[in-house]
Amino acid sequence: MQKETGSDGSTLPANGKDKTMIGQTIFKIEDMTCGHCEKTVVKALAEVLPGKAVTIDLAARKAFVEGDAALAEEAIREAGYTPVREM
């Protein structure tokens, strides 16, 4: 029987879900400085994670994202911003 692996090469748990896709990820986005930036980030995330919760704290320059963290990070970068995952 072949073991399934996640996107990070780890063995998937018994439920078959990749641990990178579970829970909330917080991104610090220093170059998200205004309302337009906020809307751009939200739109980029909505395109790749439809139906997932996205909350922005513009004053803290943070995005709180439900879903696949790697996919979210890539979308933020493609939108022109520099996300840093927080632990």
C-alpha positions, -999 to 999 in steps of 0.1 A, spaced: 0 0 0 14 34 -10 15 62 15 0 96 4 22 126 10 13 163 14 25 193 -5 54 196 19 64 159 15 50 148 48 29 118 52 -8 127 52 -29 119 83 -54 91 82 -82 114 70 -61 121 39 -60 159 43 -28 179 39 -20 197 71 -11 228 51 -48 231 41 -62 230 77 -70 260 98 -61 296 96 -29 312 84 -18 347 93 3 367 68 21 399 76 20 420 45 42 451 51 35 466 17 -3 464 21 -7 501 31 -41 514 20 -76 504 12 -68 498 -25 -41 473 -14 -66 456 9 -91 452 -19 -64 438 -42 -53 412 -17 -89 402 -8 -97 398 -45 -66 377 -52 -74 354 -23 -111 351 -33 -101 340 -68 -79 311 -55 -99 302 -23 -135 308 -32 -158 305 -1 -130 306 24 -128 332 51 -104 361 46 -101 389 72 -78 419 68 -64 440 96 -50 469 76 -37 488 106 -16 458 116 -9 449 79 -21 413 84 -43 389 65 -61 360 83 -68 333 57 -87 300 59 -76 273 36 -45 263 17 -16 285 30 7 278 1 -20 287 -25 -29 319 -5 8 330 -3 13 325 -40 -19 345 -48 -7 374 -26 27 374 -43 11 373 -77 -10 404 -67 23 422 -61 27 420 -23 52 403 0 35 380 25 53 366 55 37 337 73 34 342 111 35 313 135 
